[in-house]
Amino acid sequence: MIRQLLRRFAEKTKEVTTLSTQKPNWITKVDETGLHVETQSSREKYSRGEKSRPYYYISFDFLMDAWEEFISVRNASKDDFIRTQGRSSFIMAFFHELPFVEKSEKDNKTSIRLKEFTTDQLPEASLEQTITLLKEILIEDLNPKNISNKYNEDSIKRLKLRARQGLKILGMLDENYGVMTEVIDKYKETKDESDFIATQIKQHPYLSLIYDLLVFIPDLDKSDKLSFLSDIGRLLVRNSMGQNQMVESVAEYRTRNILNWFKECGMVDEEWNIVAEEKLSPQLLKVMNEFLEARQGPFSSHPLGRLLRHEIPSTIKDFPFINENYEVTGSIGKGNWTTVPWIAIMNRQITVSTQRGYYIVYLFSDDMKRLYLTFAQGVTETAKDEMIRINEEIRTSIEMNPRVHKDNNLDLGETKKARDYTESVAAYISYHIESFPSEQQLIKDLEDMVKYYEEYISLKTYSPKERESVVIEDEPKLRTINEIINHIDAYITSKGFYYEKEEVQNLYLSLRTKPFVILSGISGTGKTMVVKWLAESVGATKDNGQFTLIPVRPDWNDGSDLLGYVDIKGDFIEGPLTNVIKKAQENSDKPYFVLLDEMNLARVEYYFSDVLSVMESRELVGNNLSTLPLIKEEVAGELIGFPPNVYIIGTVNMDETTHPFSKKVLDRANTIEFNDVNLENLAFLNNQSHVDPVHLHNHSFVSSYIHLKDVYRLHADVVEHATAELVKINNILKPLGAHVGYRVRDEISFYLAYNKQGNVMTENQAMDRCILQKILPRISGSDSRVERVLIGLYKLFTNKEVPLDLDNIEDELKLSKYPRSTNKVIEMLRRLNDDGFTSFWIS
């Protein structure tokens, strides 16, 4: 049964962290024989082509060998895993997550050990006997001074001794059997005795452990549950003297008693299955009872919106059979009330959008009399004949229980949306408002439907060609950084545009580092086109909504023009960026590119500050990036953040019609110049072979690094080199107040790490780009301090004094370790000499 527990545990535990190094291990797949485990290192090696797959495989036979090695010593360091030593770090981390294993130390090394208890921590009396004694204590109103005198071993029977021990377990008596007055007072005040006792039980270390284990063994019958939990007891519990492990007869008796305690206070049912709190049922009924009336009123910020979008999905996500691979989302409509609200449960490997793929979805009938739990498909992007074929395949290939109907005879209503949804359904369970099922039945039905869903996914997984015909979306395919750059470069060249490959390399690395890049330069150098072709090369176009050009207007002075606003009727009117963000949230596996054209026609910090601030709030939650809200729910009717698959590129011109950038903006972007023009080069026009777009997953663009520690674990040398260089540069910049902070240091480290990972440029070439894009744009002015800073940077880059003749510096550039930055410094010095003022920008 331990083997079964380990499998169940692996299915529900998607990430474990190594105990010594704190490195994450992601369990990405569990099957009958073992599990797939990915690490940051394995993913990096796979992306570089050094491994044929991003995971390593651990069989359950291997885990059982490790388990035997562990329990044979009870406190195990890595040295104790002999037969399984190659994976001891993961094994220790995985076992540590079990509720009865804890971290320890052995011979000055990190170890894991079994938790230990004694029999007096397991109740011997029934719950009824224990509560009877409690009430006798309350009637006699005994205080802590005389309770132990009256109820002692000489004056009471064995039965009361057992009950007294039970009260100690419930936290009502202390170690010396004195009354815990505060707990007793709470008991006196409670209106629900069972609920109070259940709360006390869950606070007891051993009883709560047994309760937690029940989550993993719901399919076992009562005798098997008792046998398994008794075995755990014999492993963990010693006799009251702490000398020997608990014997089999005592383990079975005490374990049965614990389970009966659970049953008597309503924590489990007759089969010792955990009784779910009534939550999903009342939430679904609230929608059915209130939706029709709500539709008569305003849409924006209605409480039912929060219930469908957040509260019900949150309830569903808490179910133990809904793991981190699942996306749960609901809808009452987009901008206006829908006739058929829904809640979708989607495996991210298949789809994260209800427009495509197959998934589980609750569908409410338009008269709110009926609710259907369905196995359905996206209707927007699935051809009708394909939908029919897949529905029939689901019905014939998956055996389902008799409660499930395998047809399209559900009655959602007569609206077009209702009819479309009806056609998309392969199988369903029907509920009526007048005979609504219990919470337990709802949860059991959903768990069964998830099981059928996973069976179908497994079926299609084993037949890749068939799966391609079922799943509309491209399979996530990890490509190396160089493969991505080479493809983008070839695609742009095929369109008759010429850019140095280094420019393409730099643009990609900049986007990978941070999803905000500024392209500056004189008009006509193709800033807009390079972004358009880059997006198109990876499958992002205007037609599919993954590429959007937003022209900035000079009169923008706050975020409403970009994000949206609430009109006089109280309705939220979406801005162009919000529209993109909502699409991106529905399709999290696809990259979305936004081009802010001539973004400094208005003051960037006025209309873009909210986006910049929220972008900085990115945090890794599990395996996903999340941010603070960009638009609050009370404004837009739903919570809108900044998705990790949106990339913003702004083009700028610097002339009398535009505004300069503040340091707040420059700190948060890589500023790339497109000023080099080579009109004589026409050779590229002779070799324009056709290159097709490749639809890339967002994995190819999203950053793996959010904080410096993320990159330091993998590339400590990169971080240390970048920091050393920036310390020297900061010493030069400080007199001007232009020195950089932690954010710039971190983002330069990210850029250099991705460069190293892809072996794109030399380390100095990459650092040269970073200085040019993150440091030099901060320098501007007309006084002598600016000149001293530029001279100081020149000396640092070249190890030479600034030449008198600033027009003849070719030899110095060849010797400089940062030639691009050196050239820019010379250009800025020339401008200072000629005009008495200088800046990074050409005007």
N, C-alpha and C positions, 0 to 999 in steps of 0.2 A: 504493500500500500504506500510505502514511502516513495516508490517510483511514480505512482499516480499523483501523489502530492507534489513532487518535484515538477512534473509536467504541468499540472494545474497552476503551480506557482510561476513557472516560466511564462505561461500564457498571459498571466495577469501582471507580471513584472517586466516592463519594457526597458528599464535602464537600471544598472547597478554600478556603483562607483568603487573602484579598488580602494582598499583600506589604507594603504601606505601612501600611494601617489595621488589619490583622489582623481583618477582618470575614469571617464565614463565608458561603459560597455553597453551597447544597445542590442537587445534581443529582438531581432527583426522578423524571425519566423520560427514557429514551433510545429513539428510534425510528429508522427507516431514514434519515430526512432531517435529524435534529438532536436537540437536548436541551432539556429544561425546567430552568431554573435559578431557585431561590428564594433571596431574601435576607431578613434580618430586616425590612428596610424594606418590601420588596414584600409580605410577609405582613401587616405592620401596616396598610399602605394597603388591602389587600384586606379585612381585618377591619373597617376603618372605612368600607368601601364606596367607596373612592376609586379602586380598580382592579377591573376585571371578572374578574381571575384573579390568583392569588398568585404567578405565575411570569412570567419573560420567556423568549422562545424564541431559541435560537441554532442556526442551521442549520450543517450540516457544510460547505456551500459557504462560509459566512462564516468558519468556522474555518480552512479551507484558504487563504482569502485572507490571514488573519492569519498563518498558517504561512509563506507565501511572503514576507510582509513581514519576518517574524522572521529567517528563514535568509538573507535577502539582506544583512542587516547583522551577523548572528551575535551581536551584543550589543545588545539592544533595550530602550529605555525606552518609556514611553507615547507619547512624541513620534514614535516610528518607526512606530506603527500609524496610518497615514493613512486607508486605506479602511475600517478597522475601529475607528476611534477611540472610538466610542460605548461599546464594551465592553472597552476595553483593560485595565482592572483585573482583570476576570474572566479574560481571555485570558492575561495574564501569570501569574496564579495557577495557571491550568489547565496551561499549558505547563511551568511550574516543577515540577509534580508528576511530569513525565516523568523517567525515570531518567538521561537524558543532558542535562538542562538544570539550571542552577544560578543562584542569586540573585547579582547583582553590582551594580555602580554605574557610571553613565555620566553625565558632565557634572553630577556632584553629585545625580543622580536615581537612584532605585531602578531596576534593570534586570534582565533575564534574559539569560543567554548560554549557548551550547552548550559543553558540556565539551569539552576538547581533549586528544588523546593523540598519541603518535608511534609509528611502525611498530615500534620496538624494544620496545614494550610488548605487541605481539601475537606469539605464538610462530611461529617459522618451522620448527623441527624437530618431528617427531612426538613424542607423549608417550613412546612406547617408546624412541626415540633419546635423549630427555632423561633417562629413568630409567636407561638403560644407562650413560650418562656419570656419573650420580649414584653408581651402584654401583661404578664404577671408582674414583671419588674415595674412596669409603668403604674399598675394598680397600687402596688405597695410603695411606689414613689421612693425607691431606694436611691441613695446618693453614692458617689464614688467611694466614700469612707466605709460603708457597711455592705456593699454589694459582694465583695470578695469574701466577707465573713459568713454571710448567709448562704451563698451558693459556692460552697467549697466541697472538696472531695469527700469529706467526712460526713457532711450533713445532707447531701442530695443524692438521688439515684443516678445510675449510669446514664439514663436517658437525658436528664438535665445537664449532665456533664457534656454530652454531645451537643445539646442545644446551645449551651453556653459557648462552646467552641464555634458553633455556627454564627452566633452574634459577633464574635471577635472577627470572623471572616468578613462579615458585613460592615465592619468598621464601627460597631456600636459599643463594643467593649475594647479596652486597651489590652496590652500584653499581660497585665496582671489582673485582667477581668474587672477593671474598674470602668464605670459608666463613662462613655464619651458624650458628655452633656450636649455639645453643639449638634452632633449627629442625631441624638435622640430628640432634641427640640425640633429639628427639621422634619423628622418622622411624624411627630405629633401634629405638625402644621400641614402635612401633605394631604391632598384631596384624592390622590391615586396611589394606594399602597403598592400595587404591582409595579408601577412606573418608578417609584422611589427605590424599591428593592432592586429592580433591574439596573438602575443607575449605580447603586452601591456594588453590585456584582461586577459591572464593567470596570470598576476602579480597582478590583482585586487582581494582583498580577497573574495568578494561575488561572482563575476562572475566566478572566478576559482573554487569556491565551487560548483556552479551549473554545471559547465563543468565536474567536477569530479564525480558528482552524475549520470550523463548520462551513465557512464560506467556500473552502476549497474542496469539500466532499459532499455536495448536495445530492449527487446521483447514487451514493451508497445507501443500501437499506439500513434499518436500525441496528441490526446485529453487526454489520460491517463497520458502521460508525462507532459503535461501542468498542469493538475489537481494536480499531485503529487508534482511537483516542486513549484506550487503556494502554496500548503499546507505547504511545508517547509518554504517558504517565510513568510507566516502568522505566523509561529512559531518563526521565528528568527528576523523579521524586524519590527521596530517600525516606527511611523510617523516621519516626519522631526524634530518635537519638542521632540521626544523621550518619549512621554507620553503614547501612546496606541499602540497595535500591528496593523500592516498594515491590512486594510480591504480587503475583498475578491475581489472586483472589481479592486482595485489598484494592488493587488498581481497578478491577472491574466494578467492585461495589461502589467505590468512591466516585468513579467516572459516571456510572449510571445515576448516582445521586445528584451529581452536578447537572447532568442533562435534565433530570426531573425538576431541579430548581429552576432551570431556564424555562421549562414548560409551565410550571406553576405561576410564574410571574409574566407569562405571555411573550417571552423572548423567542421561543421556538414553538412549532406546531407538534402534532402527535407523532410525526415522523422525524422529529428533531431537526427540522429544517428551519432556518432563521425566518422569523416573521417580519416582513417588510413594514416599515412605517407607512401609514396611509398618506401618500404624497402624490403619486402620478394620477391615481384615480380622481381625487378632487380637482386637480389641475385641469385634466381633460374635460371633466364635467363642467367646470367654470366656463371654458370656451364654448361648450355646447349650449349652456344656459344663457350666456350673455352676448354672444357674437351678433345675433340678428339685431338686437337693440343697439349695440355699439356701431353697427354699420350705418345707422341713421345719423350719426353725429360726425364730428371732425376726425380725420385720420391721424393727424400728427400727434405724437406723444401719448397716444391712448394706452392705458395700462395693459390691455390685452396684447399690445405689440410687445411689451417687455415679457409678458407671460409666454408667448409663442416663441420669441426669438432667444430668450435667455433662461427663464426659470424652468420651463419644461425641458429644454436641452440639458440644463445643468442637472436636473433630476435623473435623466436618462444616463448621462455620463457617469453618474455615481454608481450605477449598477456594476457589479463585479465582472460581468461578461462583456461589458463595453470597454475595450482597452484603448490605449493611446493611438492606435491605428485608425480610430473612428472620428469622423467629423459629424456633429449633430447640429442641425440648424432648423429653424422654423420660419414661417412667413404668414403675415396677414395681408400681404400685398406690397406692391412697390409704388409708393406715392398715393395710391388709392386702395380702398378695401377690395380684396379679392372675394370671389364667390365661394371658393373652396380653399380654406386655409390648410396648412400642412406642416408636419414635422418630419424631416428626413434624417435617416441614420445611414451614413455612407462610409465604406471602407476606402481610405485615401489611396490605396493601391489601385482602386478601380475608378473612382471619381470623387471630386469634391464639389460638383455642380449638379443640380437636379435637371439640367438641360441635356445631360448625356450620361451614358453608362447605365448600370443597374444598381439598385439600392433598396433599402427598406424605407417605407414612408407611411406615416399615419395620414389618412385623407378624411376630412370632415365633409359630410354631404351638405349641399347648399341650403337645406332646410334645417340643419343642425340636429336632426333626429337620429342620424346614424354616424358611426365612426368605423373606419376600416383600417386594420393593420395590414399593409400590403407589401408584396415583393414586386417591385415595379421598375420601369425604365424611364429615362429622360425622353420627353416627347419632342423637344425643340430641335435636337440635332440627330434624331434617329429616324431613318426612313421607315415608312409604315410596313413594308414587306419584311424588313429586317426585324422590326419589333415583333411581328407575328411569329417569325421563325424562332427568336430568342425565347419568347413566352412559352412556346410549345416545348422547346428544349428544356427549360426550367421545370415545366410540369412533368415531363416524362423521365428526366434524369435524376430528380431528387424525390425520395420517398418522404412524405409528410404525414402528420397525424390527421385523423378524421375531422378535426375542427377546421382544418385549412381547406378552403374552396379553390379548386384549380380551374377557374373560368373567368369570364369578364362580366358576370351577371350581378355585379354590385350596382347599387343605385345611388350615384353621387348627385344626380339632378339633371336638368335639361339644358343648362348653359353650355356654351362651346367648351369652356375650360373643363367642366365636369365630364363632358363626353370624351375629350382628349385624354384626360387622366384615366378614365375607365378603360380605354383601349390599351393603355400602357401597362396594365396590371396583369401579372402572370399568376399570382396566388394571393389569397387574402383571408383574414378572419374578420367576421362582422360583429359589431357591438351595437345595441340599440339603447337609447337614452333611458327607456323605461325598464330595462332589465340589464343595467350596466354591471359588468363583472367586478369581482373583488380585486383588491390590489395584488394579491398573490397570483390570481389568474392572469391579470394583465402582464405582470412581470414574467410569469412562466411562458405565456404566449410570445412575448418579445424575445425571450431567450431562445425559444424554439426557432423563431423566424431568423434570428441571427445565426443559429446553427445551420439552417438550410442555406442561407446566404453564403456562409463560409464554405459549405460543401460545394456549392456551385463555383465559387472562386477557385477552390482546389481543383475541381474538375477541369476548369479552363486553364489553370496554371500548368497542368500536365499535358495540355495540348496547345502549344504556343500559337500555331497557325490559326486554330479556331478562335483562340482568345483575341487575336488581332481583329477578327471580324466582328467580335462582340463589343470590345472596348473601343470607343471612338477616339479616345485620347491617345497620344503617343506614349509609348512606354518610357519611363524615366531612364535615360541612358547617360551614364557618366562618361564624359570625354575628357581627355587631358587638356590642360590649358593651352598647350601649343596646337593641338588639333582644332580647338575652338578658334584661336587667333588665325591660324592658316586658312580656315574655312571663311571667316569674315573677310580677310584680306583678298582671297580669291574671288569672292562674290562681288565685292566693291569694284575690283579691277574688271570683272566681266561686264559691269555696267558702264564702262568707259570713263570711269573716274580714277584719277591718280592721286594716291597718297603714299608717302613713305611707309613701309611696313612698321617702322618704329612708332609711327603715329597711331596705327591701329593697335599695336601692342600696348601702348601707353593708355589709350582710351579704354581698352578692355580691363587692364589692371586697375585703373582708377575707378571704374564702375564696380569692380569686384570688391574694392576696398570700402567704398561708401556709395550709397545709391543717389548721390548728388554730385554732378560734374558741371563746371562752367567752361564753355568754349568761347574764347575771345579771338579777335583778329579783324583784319580789314574786310570790308564787304567783298563778296565774290570768291572767297577761298573755299567755299563748299562746306561751311560748318553745318548747315541744315541738312545737306545731302548725306554727309558722312553718318549722321545719326539715323537718318531714314534708311540708308542701305544696311547699316549695322543691324537695325531692328528687323528689317525684311530678311536678312540673311539667316536669322534664327527663327523665322516663322511668325514674326510680329508685324502685322500690317494694319493699315487703316480699316480695311474691310472686316477683319476679324476682331477689331477693337483693341488690339494689343499695342498699336502705335497711335498716339494722339498728338497733334500739333496744336498748341494753345498760344495764339498771339497775345502778347501782353500790351495793354493799353496804357497810355500816359496818365490817365485819370484814376488808376487803381491806387487807393490809399488805405485799404484794409483787406482782410482775408475773404470778405464776402464775395468779391468778384471771382475768386478762384475756387472757393469752397462751397459757397451758397449762402442763402439768407432766408429768414422767415418773413413771408409777405403779410400784407395787411389782414388777410383772412386767417392767419395763424398757420398756414401750410409752409413746409420747408421746400424751397426751390433749390435744387441741386446746382452747384457750380460745376464747371467742366472737369476739374480735378477729382471732385467727389464722385462724379459719374464713373471715372476710370477706376477709382479705388474700390467702388462697390463691385465692379466687374472682376477686378483682380481678387477680391475676397472670395468670390464664387469659383475662381479658377486658380487656386493657389500654386498649382504645379507649373503655370505658364508665366514667363516674364512679361511685364507691361512697361512700355517705354513712353514717357511724356516729354515732349520737346517744348520748353517755354521759349518762344521765339522773341528775341530782343527783350530779354527779361529786365534789363535796366532802363527801359523807357520810363518805368515808374520806380519809386524807391523800393528796392527788393525787401529790405527789412520791414517795410510797412505791410505789404500784402503777403509776405512769405514767412513771417516770423513764427507763426503757429506751426507750420509744417516743419521748419527747422528745429523747433523745440521738441516736438513730438518724435522726430527722427532720432534725436539724441537720447530718447528714453527707451530705446530698444533694449530688451532683455531676453535672454534665452530661457524659455519655460519648457522643460522637457527637451524635445528636439525642435521646438518651434520658436520663432522670434515673435515677440509681442511688444506693443507700445502702449503708452498712455492714450486716452481718447483724443482724437483730432477734432471730432464733433461729438458733443454729448447727446445722449439719448433723448433728453427733453427738448432738444433743438431739432434733431433730424428724425426722431421716431425710432432710431436704432443707434447703437454705439458704433462709431466709425473710428478706427485707428489708422495707422500707416502700415500697410501690408508689406511683408518682406519680399514681395515680387513686383514692386513698383520702383522704377528707376527714372529719376528726373535729370534731364540734361538741359541746361540753359545756354542759349547763344546770346552774346553781348557784342555791341559795338561801343567804342569809347570816343564820343565826340560831344559837341556842344548841346546835342538833344538828349543826352543820357545822364544818368546819375552814377556817381562813384559807389563802390562797395564799402560797407563797414567791415571792421575786423570780425564781427560776429558772423557775417556771411562768408568771408574768406577762410575763417577757421574751419568751416564746415564743408568745404568743397575742395576738390582738386581743380585748379584753374589752368586749362590747357590752351596755349596759343596756337592759332592757325594763321601764321603770317608768311610762311615760306612759300614762295611761288616760283615755279620753274616752267615758264611758258614754252621753252625750247624742247622740252621732253615730250616727244610724241610716240616713242617706241612702244609704250604700253598699249597703244591703239591697234597694234598689229597682232596681238595675242589675246583676243577676247573670247576665249572658249566659254561655252555656256556653263553656268554653275547654278544648280538648284538650291533653294533654301533648305535648311535642315531644321526641323522643329525641335528646339532644345528645351529640356526641362529647366525649371528655375534653379535647380542645383548648380547649373553651369554659371550662374551669375551671383547668387546670394552669398554673402560673406559668412564664413565659419567663425570669424573672430568678432567679438563684441567688446571684450575687455583685454587689457594687455596680458593678463595671465593666460588667456586662451592661446595666444600665439607663443608666449614664452615657454610653455610646456613642450612645444614642438620645435621651436626655432630660437632657443635662448641666445645663440651667437648673433642672430640678426638683430634682436632687440638690443643687445649690449653694444653692437657696432653703431646702430642708429643713435642710441642714447649718447654715446661718446662724441659723435660728430655734432649732435644738436647742442651739447653742453658748450662746445667750442663756438658754435654759431651764436648761441644765446649770449655769451660773454661779449660778443661784438655788437649784438642788437640792443642790449640793455640800455645804453645811453639814449637811444631813440625811443625807448618804450615799445619796441616792436618785437621783443623776444616772445617765443612761443611757449605754450603751456602743455599740459598732459594730453589734451585731445590731439593736438598736432603730432606729438611724439608717438602716440598710439597708432594713429592712422598711417603715418610713415612706416612704422613697423609692420603693419598689415600689408601695405603695398610691397615692401621688400620681401616679406614672407611668401606672398603669392608669386612674386618674380622668381624667388629661389625654387619654389615648388615646381614651377613650370619650366625652369631653366630658360627664361625668356631673354634676359640681358645679363651683363655682368653686374656685380654688386655696385660698382661705382657708377655705371650707366643708370641703374635704377635710382640710386641716391641722388644723382644729378637731376633726374626728372622730379623727384620729390622736393628738392630745394627750389627748383624753378617754379613749381606749382603751388607749394605750401608756404615758402619762406619769402621769396622775393616780392610777391604781390603786396606784402605788408609794408613795403618801404616806399615812402613818398615824402616830399618836402623841399625846402629851398635853403635851409641853413647849413652851417658847417658840420653839424652832427650827422646829417645825411651823407655828406661827402666822406666823413671819417668811417662811417659804417660800410659804405661801398668799397672804400680802399681796404678796410680790414677784411672784408669777404674775399676780395681779389687776392690778397696775400695768403689767406687760408686755402683758397682753391688752387693757387699756382705755386705757392712758396716763393713768390717774387714780388718786387715792388711794382706799382702801377707804372707802365711806360709813359714817357712824355708824349709820344705819338700814339694816340688812341685809335688811329686808323690803320695801324700796321701791327696787328697782334696775332697773325696766323701761327707763328712759332709758339707763342705763349699758349694758344688754345690747344695745340698738339700736346703740350706738356702738362696741361691742367688735368687733374683727376676728375673735374666736373666741367667739361668744356661748354656745355649749353648754358649753365648758370654763369660761368665766367663771361661768356659772350654777352649775356643779358646785363651783367654788372657793368661791363664796358659801355654798352648802349646807354644805360641809365646815367653813367658818368658823363658821357658826351652831351646828353640832354641837359644835365645840370650845368655844364660849362657853357653851353650855347644859349640856354633859355633862363638860367637862374632857378629853374625848378625841374624836378624829375619825378617820375613814377614808373611803375611797371608797365603801365598801359601806353600803347601807341595811340595818339590822337591826331 
